[in-house]
Amino acid sequence: MDQRPPHHRCPTCGRTFTWDSQAPWRPFCSERCRLIDLGEWLDEGYRVPDREAGAPFLPPDDDPQT
């Protein structure tokens, strides 16, 4: 059985690095890549998808079917 630690590709720069307990910035290869990713979130470069545009907001207790 292969006992080598798994390798992972950094989501920021694409560099391959060893994924083990010695990689403190997982899933990134370095603190720099981690901070670049954080900056993208803070600058709203990344967004979590919202409900469909134009769809009315209904609180969970308001069921239009009842």
PDB file of N, CA, C, O and CB in Angstrom:
ATOM      1  N   MET A   1       0.838  -1.182   0.000  1.00  0.00           N
ATOM      2  CA  MET A   1       0.000   0.000   0.000  1.00  0.00           C
ATOM      3  C   MET A   1       0.885   1.249   0.000  1.00  0.00           C
ATOM      4  O   MET A   1       1.921   1.278   0.664  1.00  0.00           O
ATOM      5  CB  MET A   1      -0.954  -0.004   1.220  1.00  0.00           C
ATOM      6  N   ASP A   2       0.483   2.263  -0.732  1.00  0.00           N
ATOM      7  CA  ASP A   2       1.251   3.503  -0.860  1.00  0.00           C
ATOM      8  C   ASP A   2       1.082   4.351   0.395  1.00  0.00           C
ATOM      9  O   ASP A   2      -0.034   4.745   0.732  1.00  0.00           O
ATOM     10  CB  ASP A   2       0.808   4.299  -2.113  1.00  0.00           C
ATOM     11  N   GLN A   3       2.191   4.637   1.094  1.00  0.00           N
ATOM     12  CA  GLN A   3       2.145   5.403   2.338  1.00  0.00           C
ATOM     13  C   GLN A   3       2.571   6.858   2.153  1.00  0.00           C
ATOM     14  O   GLN A   3       2.712   7.586   3.135  1.00  0.00           O
ATOM     15  CB  GLN A   3       3.027   4.748   3.374  1.00  0.00           C
ATOM     16  N   ARG A   4       2.777   7.290   0.913  1.00  0.00           N
ATOM     17  CA  ARG A   4       3.158   8.681   0.682  1.00  0.00           C
ATOM     18  C   ARG A   4       1.981   9.597   0.998  1.00  0.00           C
ATOM     19  O   ARG A   4       0.833   9.247   0.724  1.00  0.00           O
ATOM     20  CB  ARG A   4       3.633   8.889  -0.778  1.00  0.00           C
ATOM     21  N   PRO A   5       2.255  10.770   1.573  1.00  0.00           N
ATOM     22  CA  PRO A   5       1.164  11.695   1.861  1.00  0.00           C
ATOM     23  C   PRO A   5       0.515  12.180   0.563  1.00  0.00           C
ATOM     24  O   PRO A   5       1.187  12.297  -0.462  1.00  0.00           O
ATOM     25  CB  PRO A   5       1.677  12.892   2.684  1.00  0.00           C
ATOM     26  N   PRO A   6      -0.778  12.461   0.604  1.00  0.00           N
ATOM     27  CA  PRO A   6      -1.474  12.908  -0.607  1.00  0.00           C
ATOM     28  C   PRO A   6      -1.010  14.302  -1.034  1.00  0.00           C
ATOM     29  O   PRO A   6      -0.563  15.105  -0.215  1.00  0.00           O
ATOM     30  CB  PRO A   6      -2.993  12.910  -0.377  1.00  0.00           C
ATOM     31  N   HIS A   7      -1.125  14.560  -2.308  1.00  0.00           N
ATOM     32  CA  HIS A   7      -0.800  15.875  -2.849  1.00  0.00           C
ATOM     33  C   HIS A   7      -2.096  16.586  -3.213  1.00  0.00           C
ATOM     34  O   HIS A   7      -3.100  15.958  -3.549  1.00  0.00           O
ATOM     35  CB  HIS A   7       0.141  15.759  -4.088  1.00  0.00           C
ATOM     36  N   HIS A   8      -2.048  17.889  -3.139  1.00  0.00           N
ATOM     37  CA  HIS A   8      -3.230  18.707  -3.366  1.00  0.00           C
ATOM     38  C   HIS A   8      -2.810  19.910  -4.199  1.00  0.00           C
ATOM     39  O   HIS A   8      -1.667  20.360  -4.110  1.00  0.00           O
ATOM     40  CB  HIS A   8      -3.891  19.150  -2.016  1.00  0.00           C
ATOM     41  N   ARG A   9      -3.714  20.428  -4.998  1.00  0.00           N
ATOM     42  CA  ARG A   9      -3.432  21.610  -5.804  1.00  0.00           C
ATOM     43  C   ARG A   9      -4.028  22.827  -5.104  1.00  0.00           C
ATOM     44  O   ARG A   9      -5.203  22.823  -4.739  1.00  0.00           O
ATOM     45  CB  ARG A   9      -4.004  21.458  -7.251  1.00  0.00           C
ATOM     46  N   CYS A  10      -3.221  23.864  -4.917  1.00  0.00           N
ATOM     47  CA  CYS A  10      -3.653  25.097  -4.260  1.00  0.00           C
ATOM     48  C   CYS A  10      -4.749  25.757  -5.102  1.00  0.00           C
ATOM     49  O   CYS A  10      -4.558  25.945  -6.304  1.00  0.00           O
ATOM     50  CB  CYS A  10      -2.447  26.072  -4.052  1.00  0.00           C
ATOM     51  N   PRO A  11      -5.895  26.114  -4.501  1.00  0.00           N
ATOM     52  CA  PRO A  11      -6.975  26.728  -5.273  1.00  0.00           C
ATOM     53  C   PRO A  11      -6.650  28.142  -5.754  1.00  0.00           C
ATOM     54  O   PRO A  11      -7.318  28.647  -6.656  1.00  0.00           O
ATOM     55  CB  PRO A  11      -8.227  26.761  -4.445  1.00  0.00           C
ATOM     56  N   THR A  12      -5.650  28.781  -5.178  1.00  0.00           N
ATOM     57  CA  THR A  12      -5.304  30.146  -5.578  1.00  0.00           C
ATOM     58  C   THR A  12      -4.280  30.173  -6.705  1.00  0.00           C
ATOM     59  O   THR A  12      -4.507  30.816  -7.730  1.00  0.00           O
ATOM     60  CB  THR A  12      -4.770  30.917  -4.387  1.00  0.00           C
ATOM     61  N   CYS A  13      -3.157  29.484  -6.528  1.00  0.00           N
ATOM     62  CA  CYS A  13      -2.076  29.568  -7.523  1.00  0.00           C
ATOM     63  C   CYS A  13      -1.924  28.305  -8.365  1.00  0.00           C
ATOM     64  O   CYS A  13      -1.259  28.335  -9.401  1.00  0.00           O
ATOM     65  CB  CYS A  13      -0.770  29.857  -6.830  1.00  0.00           C
ATOM     66  N   GLY A  14      -2.523  27.204  -7.943  1.00  0.00           N
ATOM     67  CA  GLY A  14      -2.435  25.958  -8.697  1.00  0.00           C
ATOM     68  C   GLY A  14      -1.210  25.117  -8.392  1.00  0.00           C
ATOM     69  O   GLY A  14      -1.043  24.043  -8.971  1.00  0.00           O
ATOM     70  N   ARG A  15      -0.350  25.581  -7.496  1.00  0.00           N
ATOM     71  CA  ARG A  15       0.858  24.830  -7.137  1.00  0.00           C
ATOM     72  C   ARG A  15       0.468  23.548  -6.398  1.00  0.00           C
ATOM     73  O   ARG A  15      -0.472  23.555  -5.603  1.00  0.00           O
ATOM     74  CB  ARG A  15       1.809  25.699  -6.259  1.00  0.00           C
ATOM     75  N   THR A  16       1.173  22.462  -6.652  1.00  0.00           N
ATOM     76  CA  THR A  16       0.934  21.199  -5.960  1.00  0.00           C
ATOM     77  C   THR A  16       1.773  21.164  -4.691  1.00  0.00           C
ATOM     78  O   THR A  16       2.952  21.517  -4.710  1.00  0.00           O
ATOM     79  CB  THR A  16       1.263  19.985  -6.875  1.00  0.00           C
ATOM     80  N   PHE A  17       1.160  20.735  -3.583  1.00  0.00           N
ATOM     81  CA  PHE A  17       1.882  20.639  -2.318  1.00  0.00           C
ATOM     82  C   PHE A  17       1.424  19.402  -1.567  1.00  0.00           C
ATOM     83  O   PHE A  17       0.371  18.840  -1.867  1.00  0.00           O
ATOM     84  CB  PHE A  17       1.670  21.907  -1.459  1.00  0.00           C
ATOM     85  N   THR A  18       2.214  18.981  -0.592  1.00  0.00           N
ATOM     86  CA  THR A  18       1.903  17.799   0.207  1.00  0.00           C
ATOM     87  C   THR A  18       0.842  18.149   1.239  1.00  0.00           C
ATOM     88  O   THR A  18       0.981  19.113   1.992  1.00  0.00           O
ATOM     89  CB  THR A  18       3.175  17.245   0.898  1.00  0.00           C
ATOM     90  N   TRP A  19      -0.218  17.355   1.260  1.00  0.00           N
ATOM     91  CA  TRP A  19      -1.339  17.582   2.173  1.00  0.00           C
ATOM     92  C   TRP A  19      -1.116  16.724   3.418  1.00  0.00           C
ATOM     93  O   TRP A  19      -1.477  15.547   3.444  1.00  0.00           O
ATOM     94  CB  TRP A  19      -2.718  17.243   1.487  1.00  0.00           C
ATOM     95  N   ASP A  20      -0.522  17.319   4.441  1.00  0.00           N
ATOM     96  CA  ASP A  20      -0.306  16.607   5.695  1.00  0.00           C
ATOM     97  C   ASP A  20      -0.335  17.611   6.838  1.00  0.00           C
ATOM     98  O   ASP A  20      -0.614  18.792   6.628  1.00  0.00           O
ATOM     99  CB  ASP A  20       1.041  15.825   5.673  1.00  0.00           C
ATOM    100  N   SER A  21      -0.048  17.145   8.037  1.00  0.00           N
ATOM    101  CA  SER A  21      -0.113  18.020   9.212  1.00  0.00           C
ATOM    102  C   SER A  21       0.961  19.103   9.191  1.00  0.00           C
ATOM    103  O   SER A  21       0.885  20.058   9.964  1.00  0.00           O
ATOM    104  CB  SER A  21       0.023  17.196  10.479  1.00  0.00           C
ATOM    105  N   GLN A  22       1.957  18.970   8.321  1.00  0.00           N
ATOM    106  CA  GLN A  22       3.015  19.972   8.207  1.00  0.00           C
ATOM    107  C   GLN A  22       2.632  21.127   7.277  1.00  0.00           C
ATOM    108  O   GLN A  22       3.415  22.060   7.100  1.00  0.00           O
ATOM    109  CB  GLN A  22       4.290  19.317   7.710  1.00  0.00           C
ATOM    110  N   ALA A  23       1.451  21.075   6.688  1.00  0.00           N
ATOM    111  CA  ALA A  23       0.980  22.136   5.791  1.00  0.00           C
ATOM    112  C   ALA A  23      -0.033  22.993   6.562  1.00  0.00           C
ATOM    113  O   ALA A  23      -1.232  22.717   6.516  1.00  0.00           O
ATOM    114  CB  ALA A  23       0.335  21.535   4.473  1.00  0.00           C
ATOM    115  N   PRO A  24       0.433  24.016   7.261  1.00  0.00           N
ATOM    116  CA  PRO A  24      -0.442  24.775   8.159  1.00  0.00           C
ATOM    117  C   PRO A  24      -1.500  25.626   7.465  1.00  0.00           C
ATOM    118  O   PRO A  24      -2.449  26.058   8.120  1.00  0.00           O
ATOM    119  CB  PRO A  24       0.385  25.654   9.009  1.00  0.00           C
ATOM    120  N   TRP A  25      -1.373  25.883   6.166  1.00  0.00           N
ATOM    121  CA  TRP A  25      -2.333  26.765   5.499  1.00  0.00           C
ATOM    122  C   TRP A  25      -3.317  25.992   4.630  1.00  0.00           C
ATOM    123  O   TRP A  25      -3.953  26.575   3.752  1.00  0.00           O
ATOM    124  CB  TRP A  25      -1.599  27.788   4.652  1.00  0.00           C
ATOM    125  N   ARG A  26      -3.450  24.700   4.860  1.00  0.00           N
ATOM    126  CA  ARG A  26      -4.375  23.896   4.063  1.00  0.00           C
ATOM    127  C   ARG A  26      -5.731  24.572   3.986  1.00  0.00           C
ATOM    128  O   ARG A  26      -6.179  25.081   5.013  1.00  0.00           O
ATOM    129  CB  ARG A  26      -4.516  22.487   4.652  1.00  0.00           C
ATOM    130  N   PRO A  27      -6.405  24.619   2.882  1.00  0.00           N
ATOM    131  CA  PRO A  27      -6.128  23.966   1.604  1.00  0.00           C
ATOM    132  C   PRO A  27      -5.226  24.777   0.684  1.00  0.00           C
ATOM    133  O   PRO A  27      -5.121  24.466  -0.502  1.00  0.00           O
ATOM    134  CB  PRO A  27      -7.413  23.679   0.901  1.00  0.00           C
ATOM    135  N   PHE A  28      -4.577  25.805   1.204  1.00  0.00           N
ATOM    136  CA  PHE A  28      -3.686  26.642   0.401  1.00  0.00           C
ATOM    137  C   PHE A  28      -2.240  26.201   0.599  1.00  0.00           C
ATOM    138  O   PHE A  28      -1.913  25.542   1.586  1.00  0.00           O
ATOM    139  CB  PHE A  28      -3.851  28.135   0.771  1.00  0.00           C
ATOM    140  N   CYS A  29      -1.378  26.568  -0.346  1.00  0.00           N
ATOM    141  CA  CYS A  29       0.027  26.169  -0.247  1.00  0.00           C
ATOM    142  C   CYS A  29       0.832  27.109   0.638  1.00  0.00           C
ATOM    143  O   CYS A  29       1.909  26.739   1.105  1.00  0.00           O
ATOM    144  CB  CYS A  29       0.650  26.113  -1.626  1.00  0.00           C
ATOM    145  N   SER A  30       0.332  28.315   0.879  1.00  0.00           N
ATOM    146  CA  SER A  30       1.093  29.288   1.658  1.00  0.00           C
ATOM    147  C   SER A  30       0.153  30.304   2.300  1.00  0.00           C
ATOM    148  O   SER A  30      -1.023  30.397   1.950  1.00  0.00           O
ATOM    149  CB  SER A  30       2.130  30.003   0.771  1.00  0.00           C
ATOM    150  N   GLU A  31       0.695  31.050   3.234  1.00  0.00           N
ATOM    151  CA  GLU A  31      -0.094  32.110   3.864  1.00  0.00           C
ATOM    152  C   GLU A  31      -0.473  33.167   2.829  1.00  0.00           C
ATOM    153  O   GLU A  31      -1.565  33.733   2.891  1.00  0.00           O
ATOM    154  CB  GLU A  31       0.690  32.755   5.031  1.00  0.00           C
ATOM    155  N   ARG A  32       0.413  33.431   1.891  1.00  0.00           N
ATOM    156  CA  ARG A  32       0.124  34.411   0.841  1.00  0.00           C
ATOM    157  C   ARG A  32      -1.131  34.019   0.062  1.00  0.00           C
ATOM    158  O   ARG A  32      -2.011  34.853  -0.148  1.00  0.00           O
ATOM    159  CB  ARG A  32       1.324  34.543  -0.117  1.00  0.00           C
ATOM    160  N   CYS A  33      -1.222  32.763  -0.367  1.00  0.00           N
ATOM    161  CA  CYS A  33      -2.397  32.308  -1.114  1.00  0.00           C
ATOM    162  C   CYS A  33      -3.651  32.357  -0.251  1.00  0.00           C
ATOM    163  O   CYS A  33      -4.731  32.683  -0.743  1.00  0.00           O
ATOM    164  CB  CYS A  33      -2.178  30.885  -1.639  1.00  0.00           C
ATOM    165  N   ARG A  34      -3.517  32.037   1.025  1.00  0.00           N
ATOM    166  CA  ARG A  34      -4.658  32.108   1.942  1.00  0.00           C
ATOM    167  C   ARG A  34      -5.166  33.540   2.041  1.00  0.00           C
ATOM    168  O   ARG A  34      -6.375  33.771   2.020  1.00  0.00           O
ATOM    169  CB  ARG A  34      -4.269  31.579   3.341  1.00  0.00           C
ATOM    170  N   LEU A  35      -4.252  34.506   2.149  1.00  0.00           N
ATOM    171  CA  LEU A  35      -4.646  35.910   2.261  1.00  0.00           C
ATOM    172  C   LEU A  35      -5.221  36.454   0.951  1.00  0.00           C
ATOM    173  O   LEU A  35      -6.124  37.290   0.974  1.00  0.00           O
ATOM    174  CB  LEU A  35      -3.453  36.751   2.687  1.00  0.00           C
ATOM    175  N   ILE A  36      -4.709  35.990  -0.178  1.00  0.00           N
ATOM    176  CA  ILE A  36      -5.286  36.385  -1.467  1.00  0.00           C
ATOM    177  C   ILE A  36      -6.732  35.925  -1.538  1.00  0.00           C
ATOM    178  O   ILE A  36      -7.604  36.687  -1.956  1.00  0.00           O
ATOM    179  CB  ILE A  36      -4.469  35.797  -2.648  1.00  0.00           C
ATOM    180  N   ASP A  37      -6.997  34.687  -1.136  1.00  0.00           N
ATOM    181  CA  ASP A  37      -8.359  34.153  -1.146  1.00  0.00           C
ATOM    182  C   ASP A  37      -9.258  34.941  -0.197  1.00  0.00           C
ATOM    183  O   ASP A  37     -10.385  35.283  -0.556  1.00  0.00           O
ATOM    184  CB  ASP A  37      -8.356  32.666  -0.761  1.00  0.00           C
ATOM    185  N   LEU A  38      -8.778  35.230   0.999  1.00  0.00           N
ATOM    186  CA  LEU A  38      -9.552  36.018   1.954  1.00  0.00           C
ATOM    187  C   LEU A  38      -9.880  37.390   1.373  1.00  0.00           C
ATOM    188  O   LEU A  38     -11.004  37.871   1.516  1.00  0.00           O
ATOM    189  CB  LEU A  38      -8.784  36.168   3.278  1.00  0.00           C
ATOM    190  N   GLY A  39      -8.916  38.018   0.726  1.00  0.00           N
ATOM    191  CA  GLY A  39      -9.146  39.317   0.100  1.00  0.00           C
ATOM    192  C   GLY A  39     -10.224  39.266  -0.966  1.00  0.00           C
ATOM    193  O   GLY A  39     -11.017  40.199  -1.089  1.00  0.00           O
ATOM    194  N   GLU A  40     -10.264  38.182  -1.742  1.00  0.00           N
ATOM    195  CA  GLU A  40     -11.320  38.031  -2.751  1.00  0.00           C
ATOM    196  C   GLU A  40     -12.700  37.984  -2.103  1.00  0.00           C
ATOM    197  O   GLU A  40     -13.643  38.594  -2.608  1.00  0.00           O
ATOM    198  CB  GLU A  40     -11.090  36.761  -3.580  1.00  0.00           C
ATOM    199  N   TRP A  41     -12.822  37.268  -0.995  1.00  0.00           N
ATOM    200  CA  TRP A  41     -14.102  37.212  -0.285  1.00  0.00           C
ATOM    201  C   TRP A  41     -14.472  38.587   0.268  1.00  0.00           C
ATOM    202  O   TRP A  41     -15.618  39.019   0.152  1.00  0.00           O
ATOM    203  CB  TRP A  41     -14.043  36.177   0.857  1.00  0.00           C
ATOM    204  N   LEU A  42     -13.493  39.277   0.873  1.00  0.00           N
ATOM    205  CA  LEU A  42     -13.773  40.578   1.476  1.00  0.00           C
ATOM    206  C   LEU A  42     -14.098  41.643   0.436  1.00  0.00           C
ATOM    207  O   LEU A  42     -14.872  42.559   0.712  1.00  0.00           O
ATOM    208  CB  LEU A  42     -12.593  41.025   2.310  1.00  0.00           C
ATOM    209  N   ASP A  43     -13.520  41.536  -0.752  1.00  0.00           N
ATOM    210  CA  ASP A  43     -13.811  42.477  -1.835  1.00  0.00           C
ATOM    211  C   ASP A  43     -15.032  42.058  -2.651  1.00  0.00           C
ATOM    212  O   ASP A  43     -15.343  42.666  -3.675  1.00  0.00           O
ATOM    213  CB  ASP A  43     -12.605  42.607  -2.751  1.00  0.00           C
ATOM    214  N   GLU A  44     -15.721  41.012  -2.188  1.00  0.00           N
ATOM    215  CA  GLU A  44     -16.903  40.455  -2.845  1.00  0.00           C
ATOM    216  C   GLU A  44     -16.599  39.933  -4.246  1.00  0.00           C
ATOM    217  O   GLU A  44     -17.456  39.954  -5.130  1.00  0.00           O
ATOM    218  CB  GLU A  44     -17.994  41.503  -2.919  1.00  0.00           C
ATOM    219  N   GLY A  45     -15.365  39.463  -4.435  1.00  0.00           N
ATOM    220  CA  GLY A  45     -15.012  38.811  -5.685  1.00  0.00           C
ATOM    221  C   GLY A  45     -15.637  37.427  -5.778  1.00  0.00           C
ATOM    222  O   GLY A  45     -15.915  36.931  -6.870  1.00  0.00           O
ATOM    223  N   TYR A  46     -15.851  36.813  -4.632  1.00  0.00           N
ATOM    224  CA  TYR A  46     -16.564  35.539  -4.545  1.00  0.00           C
ATOM    225  C   TYR A  46     -17.891  35.817  -3.863  1.00  0.00           C
ATOM    226  O   TYR A  46     -17.976  36.653  -2.964  1.00  0.00           O
ATOM    227  CB  TYR A  46     -15.731  34.449  -3.763  1.00  0.00           C
ATOM    228  N   ARG A  47     -18.913  35.121  -4.292  1.00  0.00           N
ATOM    229  CA  ARG A  47     -20.224  35.291  -3.670  1.00  0.00           C
ATOM    230  C   ARG A  47     -20.911  33.940  -3.551  1.00  0.00           C
ATOM    231  O   ARG A  47     -20.738  33.059  -4.394  1.00  0.00           O
ATOM    232  CB  ARG A  47     -21.099  36.277  -4.483  1.00  0.00           C
ATOM    233  N   VAL A  48     -21.681  33.797  -2.504  1.00  0.00           N
ATOM    234  CA  VAL A  48     -22.509  32.612  -2.329  1.00  0.00           C
ATOM    235  C   VAL A  48     -23.793  32.860  -3.114  1.00  0.00           C
ATOM    236  O   VAL A  48     -24.402  33.918  -2.956  1.00  0.00           O
ATOM    237  CB  VAL A  48     -22.801  32.314  -0.800  1.00  0.00           C
ATOM    238  N   PRO A  49     -24.225  31.917  -3.954  1.00  0.00           N
ATOM    239  CA  PRO A  49     -25.437  32.136  -4.745  1.00  0.00           C
ATOM    240  C   PRO A  49     -26.642  32.442  -3.860  1.00  0.00           C
ATOM    241  O   PRO A  49     -26.828  31.847  -2.798  1.00  0.00           O
ATOM    242  CB  PRO A  49     -25.728  30.913  -5.611  1.00  0.00           C
ATOM    243  N   ASP A  50     -27.442  33.375  -4.323  1.00  0.00           N
ATOM    244  CA  ASP A  50     -28.648  33.792  -3.619  1.00  0.00           C
ATOM    245  C   ASP A  50     -29.847  33.146  -4.298  1.00  0.00           C
ATOM    246  O   ASP A  50     -29.704  32.458  -5.308  1.00  0.00           O
ATOM    247  CB  ASP A  50     -28.785  35.346  -3.597  1.00  0.00           C
ATOM    248  N   ARG A  51     -31.019  33.372  -3.738  1.00  0.00           N
ATOM    249  CA  ARG A  51     -32.226  32.847  -4.367  1.00  0.00           C
ATOM    250  C   ARG A  51     -32.367  33.465  -5.749  1.00  0.00           C
ATOM    251  O   ARG A  51     -31.656  34.415  -6.079  1.00  0.00           O
ATOM    252  CB  ARG A  51     -33.486  33.135  -3.500  1.00  0.00           C
ATOM    253  N   GLU A  52     -33.259  32.946  -6.542  1.00  0.00           N
ATOM    254  CA  GLU A  52     -33.441  33.436  -7.903  1.00  0.00           C
ATOM    255  C   GLU A  52     -33.788  34.921  -7.889  1.00  0.00           C
ATOM    256  O   GLU A  52     -34.546  35.383  -7.035  1.00  0.00           O
ATOM    257  CB  GLU A  52     -34.537  32.635  -8.627  1.00  0.00           C
ATOM    258  N   ALA A  53     -33.230  35.658  -8.836  1.00  0.00           N
ATOM    259  CA  ALA A  53     -33.522  37.090  -8.936  1.00  0.00           C
ATOM    260  C   ALA A  53     -35.007  37.287  -9.214  1.00  0.00           C
ATOM    261  O   ALA A  53     -35.578  36.622 -10.078  1.00  0.00           O
ATOM    262  CB  ALA A  53     -32.664  37.758 -10.048  1.00  0.00           C
ATOM    263  N   GLY A  54     -35.611  38.182  -8.496  1.00  0.00           N
ATOM    264  CA  GLY A  54     -37.018  38.488  -8.692  1.00  0.00           C
ATOM    265  C   GLY A  54     -37.964  37.595  -7.908  1.00  0.00           C
ATOM    266  O   GLY A  54     -39.160  37.878  -7.845  1.00  0.00           O
ATOM    267  N   ALA A  55     -37.459  36.527  -7.310  1.00  0.00           N
ATOM    268  CA  ALA A  55     -38.324  35.647  -6.521  1.00  0.00           C
ATOM    269  C   ALA A  55     -38.642  36.332  -5.201  1.00  0.00           C
ATOM    270  O   ALA A  55     -37.741  36.865  -4.552  1.00  0.00           O
ATOM    271  CB  ALA A  55     -37.650  34.257  -6.278  1.00  0.00           C
ATOM    272  N   PRO A  56     -39.900  36.329  -4.792  1.00  0.00           N
ATOM    273  CA  PRO A  56     -40.249  36.987  -3.527  1.00  0.00           C
ATOM    274  C   PRO A  56     -39.671  36.226  -2.342  1.00  0.00           C
ATOM    275  O   PRO A  56     -39.543  35.002  -2.371  1.00  0.00           O
ATOM    276  CB  PRO A  56     -41.776  37.106  -3.382  1.00  0.00           C
ATOM    277  N   PHE A  57     -39.328  36.966  -1.313  1.00  0.00           N
ATOM    278  CA  PHE A  57     -38.830  36.341  -0.095  1.00  0.00           C
ATOM    279  C   PHE A  57     -40.018  35.963   0.769  1.00  0.00           C
ATOM    280  O   PHE A  57     -40.855  36.808   1.086  1.00  0.00           O
ATOM    281  CB  PHE A  57     -37.858  37.283   0.673  1.00  0.00           C
ATOM    282  N   LEU A  58     -40.092  34.711   1.144  1.00  0.00           N
ATOM    283  CA  LEU A  58     -41.132  34.243   2.054  1.00  0.00           C
ATOM    284  C   LEU A  58     -40.451  33.624   3.257  1.00  0.00           C
ATOM    285  O   LEU A  58     -39.666  32.687   3.109  1.00  0.00           O
ATOM    286  CB  LEU A  58     -42.092  33.221   1.359  1.00  0.00           C
ATOM    287  N   PRO A  59     -40.738  34.133   4.452  1.00  0.00           N
ATOM    288  CA  PRO A  59     -40.175  33.497   5.645  1.00  0.00           C
ATOM    289  C   PRO A  59     -40.597  32.032   5.693  1.00  0.00           C
ATOM    290  O   PRO A  59     -41.620  31.678   5.106  1.00  0.00           O
ATOM    291  CB  PRO A  59     -40.627  34.236   6.935  1.00  0.00           C
ATOM    292  N   PRO A  60     -39.851  31.181   6.364  1.00  0.00           N
ATOM    293  CA  PRO A  60     -40.140  29.743   6.374  1.00  0.00           C
ATOM    294  C   PRO A  60     -41.559  29.382   6.806  1.00  0.00           C
ATOM    295  O   PRO A  60     -42.082  28.361   6.358  1.00  0.00           O
ATOM    296  CB  PRO A  60     -39.177  29.058   7.274  1.00  0.00           C
ATOM    297  N   ASP A  61     -42.199  30.176   7.656  1.00  0.00           N
ATOM    298  CA  ASP A  61     -43.550  29.853   8.127  1.00  0.00           C
ATOM    299  C   ASP A  61     -44.634  30.240   7.133  1.00  0.00           C
ATOM    300  O   ASP A  61     -45.775  29.807   7.289  1.00  0.00           O
ATOM    301  CB  ASP A  61     -43.812  30.541   9.440  1.00  0.00           C
ATOM    302  N   ASP A  62     -44.325  31.031   6.125  1.00  0.00           N
ATOM    303  CA  ASP A  62     -45.318  31.469   5.147  1.00  0.00           C
ATOM    304  C   ASP A  62     -45.300  30.541   3.945  1.00  0.00           C
ATOM    305  O   ASP A  62     -44.473  30.702   3.047  1.00  0.00           O
ATOM    306  CB  ASP A  62     -45.056  32.927   4.709  1.00  0.00           C
ATOM    307  N   ASP A  63     -46.196  29.581   3.921  1.00  0.00           N
ATOM    308  CA  ASP A  63     -46.289  28.639   2.817  1.00  0.00           C
ATOM    309  C   ASP A  63     -47.435  29.077   1.915  1.00  0.00           C
ATOM    310  O   ASP A  63     -48.585  29.056   2.354  1.00  0.00           O
ATOM    311  CB  ASP A  63     -46.498  27.180   3.330  1.00  0.00           C
ATOM    312  N   PRO A  64     -47.168  29.473   0.670  1.00  0.00           N
ATOM    313  CA  PRO A  64     -48.237  29.954  -0.206  1.00  0.00           C
ATOM    314  C   PRO A  64     -49.223  28.857  -0.599  1.00  0.00           C
ATOM    315  O   PRO A  64     -50.284  29.165  -1.142  1.00  0.00           O
ATOM    316  CB  PRO A  64     -47.641  30.561  -1.451  1.00  0.00           C
ATOM    317  N   GLN A  65     -48.911  27.597  -0.345  1.00  0.00           N
ATOM    318  CA  GLN A  65     -49.795  26.495  -0.713  1.00  0.00           C
ATOM    319  C   GLN A  65     -50.910  26.263   0.295  1.00  0.00           C
ATOM    320  O   GLN A  65     -51.857  25.538  -0.010  1.00  0.00           O
ATOM    321  CB  GLN A  65     -48.998  25.237  -0.871  1.00  0.00           C
ATOM    322  N   THR A  66     -50.833  26.855   1.487  1.00  0.00           N
ATOM    323  CA  THR A  66     -51.857  26.596   2.507  1.00  0.00           C
ATOM    324  C   THR A  66     -52.836  27.717   2.605  1.00  0.00           C
ATOM    325  O   THR A  66     -53.761  27.659   3.415  1.00  0.00           O
ATOM    326  CB  THR A  66     -51.228  26.367   3.850  1.00  0.00           C
TER     327      THR A  66
END
